[in-house]
Amino acid sequence: MPSLPKIYQKSRWDFLSLEKNGTLQIEGLSVQDIAKKYGTPVYVLAERSIRERFRDFKKSFPYPKLRVQYATKCNSNLEIMRIANEEGIELDASSVGEIILALLADFAPLEITFTNPNKSEQDVIFAARLGIQAITADSFEDLQLIESAGKKLRKKIRIFCRITPLIETGDYSTRRLQFGVPYAQYKRAMDMAMKSKHLELIGLHFHGPYIYNPRIYFHAAKKLFSVAEYLLREYNHKIRFIDLGGSFPIAHGEIQDVFHPRDMGRAFTNFFIKQAYKINLPLPYMVFEPGKFFVANAGVGLTKVISKKRANRINTLIVDGSTYAFLPDPLVYHCLYDILPATRMNIRRTCHYQIAGCTCDNIDIITRNAYLPTIETGDLLAVMDCGAYSNTMASNFNSLKRAPMVMVNQHGVPRLIRRRDRYSDMFAPELDVLKVADPQELKRYYDLWRVSLEKLWGGKKKKNGIQKAKSAPTFLNQKINN
Ligand SMILES: Cc1ncc(COP(=O)(O)O)c(C=O)c1O
């Protein structure tokens, strides 16, 4: 299989190769074939890359009591969660919805933690009844809420307490971080947890924003161990889990040079063990909960060029994906992607393009400047490193369907792991209110133009007159008459 021209070669894209005609392949499977079978836009994930990253991460920390939890929020696809499960990874859920997904992916409750700043009492009761590993308290209010849920359940609920120390290193800062109990108030939080009849404090938690410098994990661990020392000294309480969150960096777009967990793993493990020895604490579990590190670089977004424009010396390609329904990173994080000319990989680059998404919003720009060969309408572009926070953050803006997701295994065999949205999915919340939703039925919506809108809206007249039904389809009549 021909390899990629040098300018496109990156070790993290080792699943890419070329067909003889210069078309990109993922694990040997032509992107043209993928587009033909599943349509565009479409997310493609390289299974081998995800599995290798799970394994690499675990190997990076030679610690006997390591627990790695996949942060579901970054890509909550059930098949990815199932693969995480197979690879011996646990789960970090950020909502009851993600806990339910975890159960569907066959995780045992004890393999699930639940961390977010806003839980309802019902959420806590659900998680506690299930018997998950721990619920992470984010604030004093959260401690109170979990305590009162425990009282209702007449049981002790296992908790981690999230603590946020002030860490400032170079341009990294937790100063504005809204999560966790501020470090200056940790004693009050610890006292509250220890004096409670319904809280069982088993772990301490930290999660910082995007971490470029491994030193931050050392700082955070040191602070959490000092909280652990307080618990030992004041209550003879031995904390069992020290959770340092996720946020490991990934190379993408203009950011190419980032550290790998293995660069810090050994030193961090030694440091962690020393901290525990120093305060005479039996070795606690070392927990990490990365998300994007596992899946971002394994994801390729395939999108088709639907039109070309040149105005004011700017060449624009409009594609059938968008920053709303497909690739929200440029909008949300202002980060740009590497974009490959998937159907013209062997042609010399000569043009600078602005690449625009397909919605009616002028800020729907995937990138302002992609250096590519001359691209024609109908060509495919491969948007790289989009395996995390794309599908889960995409919206149906413009009532566009979110894209399907396809997993390609190491032999180049694809399988659909999420279908494209359907209109019935998108409209159900409103159609349910109007009592016309019918879960099976998309093609029946073709008949909607014949529906008696007058009946549907309870006689409310539309300003410009409403279309009269000649005869409403039976299923709608039945629903409306009910
Ligand atoms: C509590 C918690 N843990 C883990 C993660 C995963 O972060 P990342 O995908 O940056 O590794 C997040 C992300 O927001 C988080 O909030």
Ligand as a Chemical Component Dictionary entry (heavy atoms), coordinates in Angstrom:
data_LIG
# 
_chem_comp.id                   LIG 
_chem_comp.type                 NON-POLYMER 
_chem_comp.pdbx_formal_charge   0 
_chem_comp.three_letter_code    LIG 
# 
loop_
_chem_comp_atom.comp_id 
_chem_comp_atom.atom_id 
_chem_comp_atom.alt_atom_id 
_chem_comp_atom.type_symbol 
_chem_comp_atom.charge 
_chem_comp_atom.model_Cartn_x 
_chem_comp_atom.model_Cartn_y 
_chem_comp_atom.model_Cartn_z 
_chem_comp_atom.pdbx_ordinal 
LIG C1 C1 C 0 -14.312 15.711 35.469 1  
LIG C2 C2 C 0 -13.721 15.463 34.126 2  
LIG N1 N1 N 0 -12.916 14.400 33.941 3  
LIG C3 C3 C 0 -12.371 14.122 32.752 4  
LIG C4 C4 C 0 -12.601 14.942 31.644 5  
LIG C5 C5 C 0 -11.955 14.586 30.338 6  
LIG O1 O1 O 0 -11.143 15.573 29.873 7  
LIG P1 P1 P 0 -10.241 15.333 28.553 8  
LIG O2 O2 O 0 -11.122 14.874 27.471 9  
LIG O3 O3 O 0 -9.685  16.697 28.319 10 
LIG O4 O4 O 0 -9.205  14.344 28.919 11 
LIG C6 C6 C 0 -13.420 16.064 31.790 12 
LIG C7 C7 C 0 -13.675 16.964 30.652 13 
LIG O5 O5 O 0 -14.333 17.953 30.704 14 
LIG C8 C8 C 0 -13.999 16.337 33.060 15 
LIG O6 O6 O 0 -14.804 17.376 33.251 16 
# 
loop_
_chem_comp_bond.comp_id 
_chem_comp_bond.atom_id_1 
_chem_comp_bond.atom_id_2 
_chem_comp_bond.value_order 
_chem_comp_bond.pdbx_ordinal 
LIG C1 C2 SING 1  
LIG C2 N1 SING 2  
LIG C2 C8 DOUB 3  
LIG N1 C3 DOUB 4  
LIG C3 C4 SING 5  
LIG C4 C5 SING 6  
LIG C4 C6 DOUB 7  
LIG C5 O1 SING 8  
LIG O1 P1 SING 9  
LIG P1 O2 DOUB 10 
LIG P1 O3 SING 11 
LIG P1 O4 SING 12 
LIG C6 C7 SING 13 
LIG C6 C8 SING 14 
LIG C7 O5 DOUB 15 
LIG C8 O6 SING 16 
# 
